[in-house]
């Protein structure tokens, strides 16, 4: 599938200067969002981004802060609760 994104001319130069490969940045952002929303699996992200290993796919997702089905804030809250629970155990 080919996806075309229209960017206003006055913003295109600025966006292009901010990224080495704007198309790749957009593709990675889409993959990360789809993973976070449980639309794509890690393996599907790997294939979508044409990466050699799941570790490379995980690295991309980590850079984007993408966690499957949970936000980073939810994970931090779980960690906080776990820490509090361990402190209550004698």
PDB file of N, CA, C and O in Angstrom:
ATOM      1  N   UNK A   1       0.848  -1.172   0.000  1.00  0.00           N
ATOM      2  CA  UNK A   1       0.000   0.000   0.000  1.00  0.00           C
ATOM      3  C   UNK A   1       0.893   1.233   0.000  1.00  0.00           C
ATOM      4  O   UNK A   1       1.888   1.297   0.721  1.00  0.00           O
ATOM      5  N   UNK A   2       0.532   2.179  -0.793  1.00  0.00           N
ATOM      6  CA  UNK A   2       1.233   3.453  -0.831  1.00  0.00           C
ATOM      7  C   UNK A   2       0.346   4.494  -0.184  1.00  0.00           C
ATOM      8  O   UNK A   2      -0.841   4.602  -0.493  1.00  0.00           O
ATOM      9  N   UNK A   3       0.935   5.255   0.713  1.00  0.00           N
ATOM     10  CA  UNK A   3       0.210   6.289   1.434  1.00  0.00           C
ATOM     11  C   UNK A   3       0.854   7.625   1.118  1.00  0.00           C
ATOM     12  O   UNK A   3       2.069   7.781   1.240  1.00  0.00           O
ATOM     13  N   UNK A   4       0.047   8.579   0.714  1.00  0.00           N
ATOM     14  CA  UNK A   4       0.545   9.913   0.398  1.00  0.00           C
ATOM     15  C   UNK A   4       0.065  10.879   1.461  1.00  0.00           C
ATOM     16  O   UNK A   4      -1.109  10.889   1.832  1.00  0.00           O
ATOM     17  N   UNK A   5       0.994  11.691   1.946  1.00  0.00           N
ATOM     18  CA  UNK A   5       0.675  12.682   2.964  1.00  0.00           C
ATOM     19  C   UNK A   5       0.945  14.056   2.372  1.00  0.00           C
ATOM     20  O   UNK A   5       2.035  14.322   1.865  1.00  0.00           O
ATOM     21  N   UNK A   6      -0.050  14.921   2.441  1.00  0.00           N
ATOM     22  CA  UNK A   6       0.119  16.282   1.944  1.00  0.00           C
ATOM     23  C   UNK A   6       0.523  17.198   3.090  1.00  0.00           C
ATOM     24  O   UNK A   6      -0.174  17.296   4.100  1.00  0.00           O
ATOM     25  N   UNK A   7       1.651  17.864   2.920  1.00  0.00           N
ATOM     26  CA  UNK A   7       2.164  18.796   3.911  1.00  0.00           C
ATOM     27  C   UNK A   7       2.195  20.172   3.273  1.00  0.00           C
ATOM     28  O   UNK A   7       2.711  20.330   2.166  1.00  0.00           O
ATOM     29  N   UNK A   8       1.648  21.171   3.957  1.00  0.00           N
ATOM     30  CA  UNK A   8       1.690  22.524   3.391  1.00  0.00           C
ATOM     31  C   UNK A   8       3.123  22.931   3.056  1.00  0.00           C
ATOM     32  O   UNK A   8       4.047  22.659   3.823  1.00  0.00           O
ATOM     33  N   UNK A   9       3.303  23.580   1.914  1.00  0.00           N
ATOM     34  CA  UNK A   9       4.632  23.968   1.444  1.00  0.00           C
ATOM     35  C   UNK A   9       5.410  24.762   2.488  1.00  0.00           C
ATOM     36  O   UNK A   9       6.619  24.581   2.633  1.00  0.00           O
ATOM     37  N   UNK A  10       4.723  25.637   3.211  1.00  0.00           N
ATOM     38  CA  UNK A  10       5.437  26.472   4.181  1.00  0.00           C
ATOM     39  C   UNK A  10       5.981  25.668   5.368  1.00  0.00           C
ATOM     40  O   UNK A  10       6.834  26.159   6.107  1.00  0.00           O
ATOM     41  N   UNK A  11       5.490  24.433   5.554  1.00  0.00           N
ATOM     42  CA  UNK A  11       5.983  23.580   6.636  1.00  0.00           C
ATOM     43  C   UNK A  11       6.929  22.485   6.147  1.00  0.00           C
ATOM     44  O   UNK A  11       7.703  21.936   6.931  1.00  0.00           O
ATOM     45  N   UNK A  12       6.870  22.173   4.882  1.00  0.00           N
ATOM     46  CA  UNK A  12       7.645  21.058   4.338  1.00  0.00           C
ATOM     47  C   UNK A  12       9.148  21.245   4.542  1.00  0.00           C
ATOM     48  O   UNK A  12       9.835  20.300   4.929  1.00  0.00           O
ATOM     49  N   UNK A  13       9.665  22.435   4.289  1.00  0.00           N
ATOM     50  CA  UNK A  13      11.103  22.668   4.444  1.00  0.00           C
ATOM     51  C   UNK A  13      11.524  22.522   5.899  1.00  0.00           C
ATOM     52  O   UNK A  13      12.571  21.941   6.183  1.00  0.00           O
ATOM     53  N   UNK A  14      10.726  23.039   6.817  1.00  0.00           N
ATOM     54  CA  UNK A  14      11.058  22.933   8.240  1.00  0.00           C
ATOM     55  C   UNK A  14      11.035  21.483   8.701  1.00  0.00           C
ATOM     56  O   UNK A  14      11.930  21.042   9.421  1.00  0.00           O
ATOM     57  N   UNK A  15      10.013  20.744   8.287  1.00  0.00           N
ATOM     58  CA  UNK A  15       9.943  19.325   8.654  1.00  0.00           C
ATOM     59  C   UNK A  15      11.106  18.552   8.047  1.00  0.00           C
ATOM     60  O   UNK A  15      11.718  17.713   8.708  1.00  0.00           O
ATOM     61  N   UNK A  16      11.401  18.836   6.804  1.00  0.00           N
ATOM     62  CA  UNK A  16      12.511  18.155   6.131  1.00  0.00           C
ATOM     63  C   UNK A  16      13.836  18.408   6.816  1.00  0.00           C
ATOM     64  O   UNK A  16      14.691  17.524   6.859  1.00  0.00           O
ATOM     65  N   UNK A  17      14.018  19.597   7.351  1.00  0.00           N
ATOM     66  CA  UNK A  17      15.266  19.931   8.046  1.00  0.00           C
ATOM     67  C   UNK A  17      15.348  19.240   9.401  1.00  0.00           C
ATOM     68  O   UNK A  17      16.444  19.008   9.911  1.00  0.00           O
ATOM     69  N   UNK A  18      14.212  18.913   9.985  1.00  0.00           N
ATOM     70  CA  UNK A  18      14.195  18.305  11.310  1.00  0.00           C
ATOM     71  C   UNK A  18      14.384  16.801  11.322  1.00  0.00           C
ATOM     72  O   UNK A  18      14.592  16.218  12.386  1.00  0.00           O
ATOM     73  N   UNK A  19      14.317  16.162  10.171  1.00  0.00           N
ATOM     74  CA  UNK A  19      14.417  14.702  10.084  1.00  0.00           C
ATOM     75  C   UNK A  19      15.348  14.327   8.941  1.00  0.00           C
ATOM     76  O   UNK A  19      15.326  14.953   7.881  1.00  0.00           O
ATOM     77  N   UNK A  20      16.159  13.311   9.157  1.00  0.00           N
ATOM     78  CA  UNK A  20      17.007  12.824   8.074  1.00  0.00           C
ATOM     79  C   UNK A  20      16.163  12.213   6.963  1.00  0.00           C
ATOM     80  O   UNK A  20      16.450  12.389   5.779  1.00  0.00           O
ATOM     81  N   UNK A  21      15.115  11.491   7.363  1.00  0.00           N
ATOM     82  CA  UNK A  21      14.239  10.836   6.403  1.00  0.00           C
ATOM     83  C   UNK A  21      12.813  11.006   6.906  1.00  0.00           C
ATOM     84  O   UNK A  21      12.348  10.238   7.748  1.00  0.00           O
ATOM     85  N   UNK A  22      12.131  12.002   6.394  1.00  0.00           N
ATOM     86  CA  UNK A  22      10.791  12.334   6.866  1.00  0.00           C
ATOM     87  C   UNK A  22       9.805  11.191   6.631  1.00  0.00           C
ATOM     88  O   UNK A  22       8.956  10.926   7.482  1.00  0.00           O
ATOM     89  N   UNK A  23       9.905  10.522   5.506  1.00  0.00           N
ATOM     90  CA  UNK A  23       9.018   9.398   5.216  1.00  0.00           C
ATOM     91  C   UNK A  23       9.201   8.271   6.217  1.00  0.00           C
ATOM     92  O   UNK A  23       8.226   7.680   6.681  1.00  0.00           O
ATOM     93  N   UNK A  24      10.455   7.973   6.551  1.00  0.00           N
ATOM     94  CA  UNK A  24      10.740   6.913   7.519  1.00  0.00           C
ATOM     95  C   UNK A  24      10.223   7.306   8.909  1.00  0.00           C
ATOM     96  O   UNK A  24       9.670   6.476   9.631  1.00  0.00           O
ATOM     97  N   UNK A  25      10.409   8.568   9.271  1.00  0.00           N
ATOM     98  CA  UNK A  25       9.930   9.041  10.576  1.00  0.00           C
ATOM     99  C   UNK A  25       8.416   8.889  10.672  1.00  0.00           C
ATOM    100  O   UNK A  25       7.896   8.484  11.711  1.00  0.00           O
ATOM    101  N   UNK A  26       7.711   9.211   9.596  1.00  0.00           N
ATOM    102  CA  UNK A  26       6.247   9.077   9.594  1.00  0.00           C
ATOM    103  C   UNK A  26       5.835   7.612   9.679  1.00  0.00           C
ATOM    104  O   UNK A  26       4.886   7.274  10.386  1.00  0.00           O
ATOM    105  N   UNK A  27       6.542   6.744   8.964  1.00  0.00           N
ATOM    106  CA  UNK A  27       6.228   5.315   8.988  1.00  0.00           C
ATOM    107  C   UNK A  27       6.458   4.725  10.380  1.00  0.00           C
ATOM    108  O   UNK A  27       5.640   3.942  10.863  1.00  0.00           O
ATOM    109  N   UNK A  28       7.565   5.095  11.023  1.00  0.00           N
ATOM    110  CA  UNK A  28       7.841   4.602  12.368  1.00  0.00           C
ATOM    111  C   UNK A  28       6.800   5.104  13.363  1.00  0.00           C
ATOM    112  O   UNK A  28       6.373   4.360  14.245  1.00  0.00           O
ATOM    113  N   UNK A  29       6.394   6.359  13.224  1.00  0.00           N
ATOM    114  CA  UNK A  29       5.378   6.912  14.130  1.00  0.00           C
ATOM    115  C   UNK A  29       4.053   6.174  13.964  1.00  0.00           C
ATOM    116  O   UNK A  29       3.376   5.886  14.951  1.00  0.00           O
ATOM    117  N   UNK A  30       3.682   5.869  12.732  1.00  0.00           N
ATOM    118  CA  UNK A  30       2.453   5.118  12.478  1.00  0.00           C
ATOM    119  C   UNK A  30       2.546   3.714  13.075  1.00  0.00           C
ATOM    120  O   UNK A  30       1.600   3.241  13.704  1.00  0.00           O
ATOM    121  N   UNK A  31       3.671   3.059  12.881  1.00  0.00           N
ATOM    122  CA  UNK A  31       3.858   1.711  13.416  1.00  0.00           C
ATOM    123  C   UNK A  31       3.790   1.731  14.946  1.00  0.00           C
ATOM    124  O   UNK A  31       3.167   0.858  15.551  1.00  0.00           O
ATOM    125  N   UNK A  32       4.422   2.712  15.563  1.00  0.00           N
ATOM    126  CA  UNK A  32       4.419   2.806  17.026  1.00  0.00           C
ATOM    127  C   UNK A  32       3.010   3.050  17.561  1.00  0.00           C
ATOM    128  O   UNK A  32       2.613   2.455  18.563  1.00  0.00           O
ATOM    129  N   UNK A  33       2.269   3.908  16.909  1.00  0.00           N
ATOM    130  CA  UNK A  33       0.895   4.187  17.346  1.00  0.00           C
ATOM    131  C   UNK A  33       0.022   2.949  17.181  1.00  0.00           C
ATOM    132  O   UNK A  33      -0.796   2.646  18.050  1.00  0.00           O
ATOM    133  N   UNK A  34       0.189   2.238  16.076  1.00  0.00           N
ATOM    134  CA  UNK A  34      -0.589   1.022  15.848  1.00  0.00           C
ATOM    135  C   UNK A  34      -0.239  -0.048  16.887  1.00  0.00           C
ATOM    136  O   UNK A  34      -1.120  -0.773  17.349  1.00  0.00           O
ATOM    137  N   UNK A  35       1.017  -0.149  17.248  1.00  0.00           N
ATOM    138  CA  UNK A  35       1.441  -1.113  18.271  1.00  0.00           C
ATOM    139  C   UNK A  35       0.852  -0.743  19.624  1.00  0.00           C
ATOM    140  O   UNK A  35       0.343  -1.606  20.338  1.00  0.00           O
ATOM    141  N   UNK A  36       0.918   0.539  19.980  1.00  0.00           N
ATOM    142  CA  UNK A  36       0.400   0.997  21.271  1.00  0.00           C
ATOM    143  C   UNK A  36      -1.103   0.754  21.397  1.00  0.00           C
ATOM    144  O   UNK A  36      -1.610   0.540  22.498  1.00  0.00           O
ATOM    145  N   UNK A  37      -1.809   0.787  20.273  1.00  0.00           N
ATOM    146  CA  UNK A  37      -3.260   0.577  20.275  1.00  0.00           C
ATOM    147  C   UNK A  37      -3.636  -0.882  20.027  1.00  0.00           C
ATOM    148  O   UNK A  37      -4.803  -1.198  19.798  1.00  0.00           O
ATOM    149  N   UNK A  38      -2.637  -1.771  20.074  1.00  0.00           N
ATOM    150  CA  UNK A  38      -2.855  -3.200  19.848  1.00  0.00           C
ATOM    151  C   UNK A  38      -3.434  -3.517  18.475  1.00  0.00           C
ATOM    152  O   UNK A  38      -4.156  -4.500  18.308  1.00  0.00           O
ATOM    153  N   UNK A  39      -3.114  -2.686  17.504  1.00  0.00           N
ATOM    154  CA  UNK A  39      -3.533  -2.943  16.124  1.00  0.00           C
ATOM    155  C   UNK A  39      -2.510  -3.854  15.443  1.00  0.00           C
ATOM    156  O   UNK A  39      -2.877  -4.743  14.675  1.00  0.00           O
ATOM    157  N   UNK A  40      -1.220  -3.626  15.731  1.00  0.00           N
ATOM    158  CA  UNK A  40      -0.147  -4.447  15.175  1.00  0.00           C
ATOM    159  C   UNK A  40       0.630  -5.123  16.295  1.00  0.00           C
ATOM    160  O   UNK A  40       0.774  -4.576  17.389  1.00  0.00           O
ATOM    161  N   UNK A  41       1.127  -6.318  16.007  1.00  0.00           N
ATOM    162  CA  UNK A  41       2.004  -7.029  16.941  1.00  0.00           C
ATOM    163  C   UNK A  41       3.446  -6.568  16.710  1.00  0.00           C
ATOM    164  O   UNK A  41       3.733  -5.857  15.747  1.00  0.00           O
ATOM    165  N   UNK A  42       4.334  -6.975  17.590  1.00  0.00           N
ATOM    166  CA  UNK A  42       5.745  -6.653  17.418  1.00  0.00           C
ATOM    167  C   UNK A  42       6.264  -7.214  16.102  1.00  0.00           C
ATOM    168  O   UNK A  42       7.009  -6.540  15.390  1.00  0.00           O
ATOM    169  N   UNK A  43       5.880  -8.435  15.777  1.00  0.00           N
ATOM    170  CA  UNK A  43       6.314  -9.044  14.516  1.00  0.00           C
ATOM    171  C   UNK A  43       5.779  -8.262  13.316  1.00  0.00           C
ATOM    172  O   UNK A  43       6.496  -8.080  12.332  1.00  0.00           O
ATOM    173  N   UNK A  44       4.556  -7.809  13.384  1.00  0.00           N
ATOM    174  CA  UNK A  44       3.996  -7.029  12.284  1.00  0.00           C
ATOM    175  C   UNK A  44       4.713  -5.682  12.139  1.00  0.00           C
ATOM    176  O   UNK A  44       4.930  -5.208  11.024  1.00  0.00           O
ATOM    177  N   UNK A  45       5.074  -5.076  13.261  1.00  0.00           N
ATOM    178  CA  UNK A  45       5.854  -3.833  13.219  1.00  0.00           C
ATOM    179  C   UNK A  45       7.201  -4.108  12.560  1.00  0.00           C
ATOM    180  O   UNK A  45       7.651  -3.334  11.715  1.00  0.00           O
ATOM    181  N   UNK A  46       7.840  -5.200  12.942  1.00  0.00           N
ATOM    182  CA  UNK A  46       9.129  -5.568  12.347  1.00  0.00           C
ATOM    183  C   UNK A  46       9.022  -5.682  10.828  1.00  0.00           C
ATOM    184  O   UNK A  46       9.863  -5.162  10.095  1.00  0.00           O
ATOM    185  N   UNK A  47       7.979  -6.368  10.367  1.00  0.00           N
ATOM    186  CA  UNK A  47       7.792  -6.541   8.926  1.00  0.00           C
ATOM    187  C   UNK A  47       7.451  -5.219   8.247  1.00  0.00           C
ATOM    188  O   UNK A  47       7.964  -4.925   7.166  1.00  0.00           O
ATOM    189  N   UNK A  48       6.588  -4.419   8.875  1.00  0.00           N
ATOM    190  CA  UNK A  48       6.192  -3.132   8.296  1.00  0.00           C
ATOM    191  C   UNK A  48       7.401  -2.220   8.093  1.00  0.00           C
ATOM    192  O   UNK A  48       7.495  -1.513   7.090  1.00  0.00           O
ATOM    193  N   UNK A  49       8.318  -2.246   9.052  1.00  0.00           N
ATOM    194  CA  UNK A  49       9.492  -1.385   8.982  1.00  0.00           C
ATOM    195  C   UNK A  49      10.678  -2.062   8.297  1.00  0.00           C
ATOM    196  O   UNK A  49      11.758  -1.480   8.189  1.00  0.00           O
ATOM    197  N   UNK A  50      10.465  -3.302   7.833  1.00  0.00           N
ATOM    198  CA  UNK A  50      11.491  -4.077   7.129  1.00  0.00           C
ATOM    199  C   UNK A  50      12.775  -4.183   7.943  1.00  0.00           C
ATOM    200  O   UNK A  50      13.870  -3.931   7.441  1.00  0.00           O
ATOM    201  N   UNK A  51      12.617  -4.559   9.209  1.00  0.00           N
ATOM    202  CA  UNK A  51      13.752  -4.708  10.104  1.00  0.00           C
ATOM    203  C   UNK A  51      14.177  -6.167  10.181  1.00  0.00           C
ATOM    204  O   UNK A  51      13.367  -7.068   9.963  1.00  0.00           O
ATOM    205  N   UNK A  52      15.432  -6.394  10.489  1.00  0.00           N
ATOM    206  CA  UNK A  52      15.990  -7.742  10.529  1.00  0.00           C
ATOM    207  C   UNK A  52      15.534  -8.546  11.741  1.00  0.00           C
ATOM    208  O   UNK A  52      15.326  -9.755  11.644  1.00  0.00           O
ATOM    209  N   UNK A  53      15.376  -7.876  12.886  1.00  0.00           N
ATOM    210  CA  UNK A  53      15.073  -8.627  14.100  1.00  0.00           C
ATOM    211  C   UNK A  53      13.995  -7.936  14.928  1.00  0.00           C
ATOM    212  O   UNK A  53      13.693  -6.758  14.738  1.00  0.00           O
ATOM    213  N   UNK A  54      13.429  -8.703  15.845  1.00  0.00           N
ATOM    214  CA  UNK A  54      12.433  -8.153  16.754  1.00  0.00           C
ATOM    215  C   UNK A  54      13.073  -7.146  17.686  1.00  0.00           C
ATOM    216  O   UNK A  54      12.405  -6.234  18.173  1.00  0.00           O
ATOM    217  N   UNK A  55      14.382  -7.304  17.943  1.00  0.00           N
ATOM    218  CA  UNK A  55      15.086  -6.372  18.832  1.00  0.00           C
ATOM    219  C   UNK A  55      15.174  -4.993  18.196  1.00  0.00           C
ATOM    220  O   UNK A  55      15.065  -3.979  18.884  1.00  0.00           O
ATOM    221  N   UNK A  56      15.371  -4.956  16.889  1.00  0.00           N
ATOM    222  CA  UNK A  56      15.381  -3.669  16.186  1.00  0.00           C
ATOM    223  C   UNK A  56      13.995  -3.025  16.239  1.00  0.00           C
ATOM    224  O   UNK A  56      13.874  -1.815  16.431  1.00  0.00           O
ATOM    225  N   UNK A  57      12.960  -3.835  16.070  1.00  0.00           N
ATOM    226  CA  UNK A  57      11.590  -3.314  16.147  1.00  0.00           C
ATOM    227  C   UNK A  57      11.306  -2.795  17.546  1.00  0.00           C
ATOM    228  O   UNK A  57      10.699  -1.736  17.705  1.00  0.00           O
ATOM    229  N   UNK A  58      11.743  -3.535  18.563  1.00  0.00           N
ATOM    230  CA  UNK A  58      11.538  -3.096  19.937  1.00  0.00           C
ATOM    231  C   UNK A  58      12.277  -1.796  20.210  1.00  0.00           C
ATOM    232  O   UNK A  58      11.777  -0.945  20.946  1.00  0.00           O
ATOM    233  N   UNK A  59      13.455  -1.630  19.632  1.00  0.00           N
ATOM    234  CA  UNK A  59      14.223  -0.389  19.816  1.00  0.00           C
ATOM    235  C   UNK A  59      13.478   0.807  19.219  1.00  0.00           C
ATOM    236  O   UNK A  59      13.444   1.881  19.820  1.00  0.00           O
ATOM    237  N   UNK A  60      12.885   0.624  18.047  1.00  0.00           N
ATOM    238  CA  UNK A  60      12.099   1.698  17.428  1.00  0.00           C
ATOM    239  C   UNK A  60      10.916   2.048  18.325  1.00  0.00           C
ATOM    240  O   UNK A  60      10.651   3.223  18.581  1.00  0.00           O
ATOM    241  N   UNK A  61      10.213   1.039  18.796  1.00  0.00           N
ATOM    242  CA  UNK A  61       9.046   1.276  19.648  1.00  0.00           C
ATOM    243  C   UNK A  61       9.448   1.963  20.955  1.00  0.00           C
ATOM    244  O   UNK A  61       8.732   2.834  21.449  1.00  0.00           O
ATOM    245  N   UNK A  62      10.577   1.575  21.503  1.00  0.00           N
ATOM    246  CA  UNK A  62      11.058   2.199  22.736  1.00  0.00           C
ATOM    247  C   UNK A  62      11.372   3.669  22.495  1.00  0.00           C
ATOM    248  O   UNK A  62      11.037   4.512  23.327  1.00  0.00           O
ATOM    249  N   UNK A  63      12.008   3.992  21.373  1.00  0.00           N
ATOM    250  CA  UNK A  63      12.295   5.397  21.044  1.00  0.00           C
ATOM    251  C   UNK A  63      11.021   6.223  20.969  1.00  0.00           C
ATOM    252  O   UNK A  63      11.018   7.412  21.286  1.00  0.00           O
ATOM    253  N   UNK A  64       9.942   5.581  20.547  1.00  0.00           N
ATOM    254  CA  UNK A  64       8.657   6.275  20.415  1.00  0.00           C
ATOM    255  C   UNK A  64       7.812   6.178  21.691  1.00  0.00           C
ATOM    256  O   UNK A  64       6.721   6.744  21.762  1.00  0.00           O
ATOM    257  N   UNK A  65       8.319   5.466  22.686  1.00  0.00           N
ATOM    258  CA  UNK A  65       7.580   5.324  23.939  1.00  0.00           C
ATOM    259  C   UNK A  65       6.317   4.501  23.794  1.00  0.00           C
ATOM    260  O   UNK A  65       5.340   4.718  24.511  1.00  0.00           O
ATOM    261  N   UNK A  66       6.335   3.554  22.863  1.00  0.00           N
ATOM    262  CA  UNK A  66       5.142   2.743  22.588  1.00  0.00           C
ATOM    263  C   UNK A  66       5.159   1.460  23.412  1.00  0.00           C
ATOM    264  O   UNK A  66       6.119   0.691  23.377  1.00  0.00           O
ATOM    265  N   UNK A  67       4.090   1.251  24.143  1.00  0.00           N
ATOM    266  CA  UNK A  67       3.890   0.046  24.940  1.00  0.00           C
ATOM    267  C   UNK A  67       2.561  -0.561  24.513  1.00  0.00           C
ATOM    268  O   UNK A  67       1.592   0.169  24.303  1.00  0.00           O
ATOM    269  N   UNK A  68       2.499  -1.876  24.382  1.00  0.00           N
ATOM    270  CA  UNK A  68       1.251  -2.489  23.921  1.00  0.00           C
ATOM    271  C   UNK A  68       0.140  -2.369  24.965  1.00  0.00           C
ATOM    272  O   UNK A  68       0.251  -2.893  26.073  1.00  0.00           O
ATOM    273  N   UNK A  69      -0.913  -1.681  24.596  1.00  0.00           N
ATOM    274  CA  UNK A  69      -2.098  -1.615  25.433  1.00  0.00           C
ATOM    275  C   UNK A  69      -1.950  -0.813  26.707  1.00  0.00           C
ATOM    276  O   UNK A  69      -2.902  -0.724  27.482  1.00  0.00           O
ATOM    277  N   UNK A  70      -0.804  -0.231  26.949  1.00  0.00           N
ATOM    278  CA  UNK A  70      -0.597   0.557  28.157  1.00  0.00           C
ATOM    279  C   UNK A  70       0.225   1.792  27.813  1.00  0.00           C
ATOM    280  O   UNK A  70       1.113   1.747  26.961  1.00  0.00           O
ATOM    281  N   UNK A  71      -0.077   2.869  28.473  1.00  0.00           N
ATOM    282  CA  UNK A  71       0.753   4.053  28.308  1.00  0.00           C
ATOM    283  C   UNK A  71       1.936   3.953  29.262  1.00  0.00           C
ATOM    284  O   UNK A  71       1.916   3.152  30.197  1.00  0.00           O
ATOM    285  N   UNK A  72       2.944   4.743  29.034  1.00  0.00           N
ATOM    286  CA  UNK A  72       4.090   4.760  29.935  1.00  0.00           C
ATOM    287  C   UNK A  72       3.649   5.158  31.340  1.00  0.00           C
ATOM    288  O   UNK A  72       4.169   4.633  32.325  1.00  0.00           O
ATOM    289  N   UNK A  73       2.699   6.075  31.438  1.00  0.00           N
ATOM    290  CA  UNK A  73       2.196   6.496  32.748  1.00  0.00           C
ATOM    291  C   UNK A  73       1.545   5.332  33.491  1.00  0.00           C
ATOM    292  O   UNK A  73       1.713   5.197  34.703  1.00  0.00           O
ATOM    293  N   UNK A  74       0.801   4.491  32.769  1.00  0.00           N
ATOM    294  CA  UNK A  74       0.169   3.332  33.399  1.00  0.00           C
ATOM    295  C   UNK A  74       1.218   2.349  33.915  1.00  0.00           C
ATOM    296  O   UNK A  74       1.054   1.771  34.989  1.00  0.00           O
ATOM    297  N   UNK A  75       2.269   2.163  33.169  1.00  0.00           N
ATOM    298  CA  UNK A  75       3.329   1.253  33.585  1.00  0.00           C
ATOM    299  C   UNK A  75       4.043   1.804  34.819  1.00  0.00           C
ATOM    300  O   UNK A  75       4.342   1.057  35.750  1.00  0.00           O
ATOM    301  N   UNK A  76       4.314   3.107  34.826  1.00  0.00           N
ATOM    302  CA  UNK A  76       4.942   3.722  35.995  1.00  0.00           C
ATOM    303  C   UNK A  76       4.045   3.625  37.226  1.00  0.00           C
ATOM    304  O   UNK A  76       4.532   3.404  38.335  1.00  0.00           O
ATOM    305  N   UNK A  77       2.760   3.786  37.035  1.00  0.00           N
ATOM    306  CA  UNK A  77       1.813   3.650  38.149  1.00  0.00           C
ATOM    307  C   UNK A  77       1.822   2.219  38.680  1.00  0.00           C
ATOM    308  O   UNK A  77       1.799   2.014  39.894  1.00  0.00           O
ATOM    309  N   UNK A  78       1.855   1.231  37.792  1.00  0.00           N
ATOM    310  CA  UNK A  78       1.944  -0.167  38.225  1.00  0.00           C
ATOM    311  C   UNK A  78       3.216  -0.403  39.036  1.00  0.00           C
ATOM    312  O   UNK A  78       3.183  -1.097  40.052  1.00  0.00           O
ATOM    313  N   UNK A  79       4.319   0.162  38.598  1.00  0.00           N
ATOM    314  CA  UNK A  79       5.585   0.009  39.312  1.00  0.00           C
ATOM    315  C   UNK A  79       5.504   0.650  40.695  1.00  0.00           C
ATOM    316  O   UNK A  79       6.005   0.087  41.668  1.00  0.00           O
ATOM    317  N   UNK A  80       4.880   1.818  40.787  1.00  0.00           N
ATOM    318  CA  UNK A  80       4.727   2.505  42.069  1.00  0.00           C
ATOM    319  C   UNK A  80       3.898   1.655  43.025  1.00  0.00           C
ATOM    320  O   UNK A  80       4.260   1.487  44.190  1.00  0.00           O
ATOM    321  N   UNK A  81       2.792   1.123  42.532  1.00  0.00           N
ATOM    322  CA  UNK A  81       1.934   0.287  43.376  1.00  0.00           C
ATOM    323  C   UNK A  81       2.657  -0.975  43.830  1.00  0.00           C
ATOM    324  O   UNK A  81       2.507  -1.405  44.974  1.00  0.00           O
ATOM    325  N   UNK A  82       3.429  -1.559  42.944  1.00  0.00           N
ATOM    326  CA  UNK A  82       4.187  -2.756  43.290  1.00  0.00           C
ATOM    327  C   UNK A  82       5.190  -2.443  44.395  1.00  0.00           C
ATOM    328  O   UNK A  82       5.356  -3.226  45.330  1.00  0.00           O
ATOM    329  N   UNK A  83       5.846  -1.313  44.287  1.00  0.00           N
ATOM    330  CA  UNK A  83       6.807  -0.896  45.309  1.00  0.00           C
ATOM    331  C   UNK A  83       6.117  -0.689  46.658  1.00  0.00           C
ATOM    332  O   UNK A  83       6.635  -1.114  47.690  1.00  0.00           O
ATOM    333  N   UNK A  84       4.963  -0.046  46.654  1.00  0.00           N
ATOM    334  CA  UNK A  84       4.212   0.165  47.891  1.00  0.00           C
ATOM    335  C   UNK A  84       3.786  -1.167  48.503  1.00  0.00           C
ATOM    336  O   UNK A  84       3.840  -1.340  49.721  1.00  0.00           O
ATOM    337  N   UNK A  85       3.368  -2.095  47.670  1.00  0.00           N
ATOM    338  CA  UNK A  85       2.933  -3.408  48.149  1.00  0.00           C
ATOM    339  C   UNK A  85       4.087  -4.143  48.818  1.00  0.00           C
ATOM    340  O   UNK A  85       3.914  -4.745  49.878  1.00  0.00           O
ATOM    341  N   UNK A  86       5.274  -4.094  48.193  1.00  0.00           N
ATOM    342  CA  UNK A  86       6.436  -4.785  48.769  1.00  0.00           C
ATOM    343  C   UNK A  86       6.819  -4.180  50.112  1.00  0.00           C
ATOM    344  O   UNK A  86       7.287  -4.899  50.995  1.00  0.00           O
ATOM    345  N   UNK A  87       6.633  -2.889  50.284  1.00  0.00           N
ATOM    346  CA  UNK A  87       6.968  -2.237  51.562  1.00  0.00           C
ATOM    347  C   UNK A  87       6.020  -2.669  52.679  1.00  0.00           C
ATOM    348  O   UNK A  87       6.390  -2.638  53.853  1.00  0.00           O
ATOM    349  N   UNK A  88       4.799  -3.070  52.322  1.00  0.00           N
ATOM    350  CA  UNK A  88       3.813  -3.477  53.325  1.00  0.00           C
ATOM    351  C   UNK A  88       4.050  -4.890  53.818  1.00  0.00           C
ATOM    352  O   UNK A  88       3.543  -5.255  54.878  1.00  0.00           O
ATOM    353  N   UNK A  89       4.793  -5.689  53.096  1.00  0.00           N
ATOM    354  CA  UNK A  89       5.050  -7.077  53.469  1.00  0.00           C
ATOM    355  C   UNK A  89       6.196  -7.101  54.486  1.00  0.00           C
ATOM    356  O   UNK A  89       7.275  -6.572  54.220  1.00  0.00           O
ATOM    357  N   UNK A  90       5.955  -7.727  55.672  1.00  0.00           N
ATOM    358  CA  UNK A  90       7.022  -7.759  56.706  1.00  0.00           C
ATOM    359  C   UNK A  90       8.207  -8.598  56.303  1.00  0.00           C
ATOM    360  O   UNK A  90       9.168  -8.716  57.063  1.00  0.00           O
TER     361      UNK A  90
END
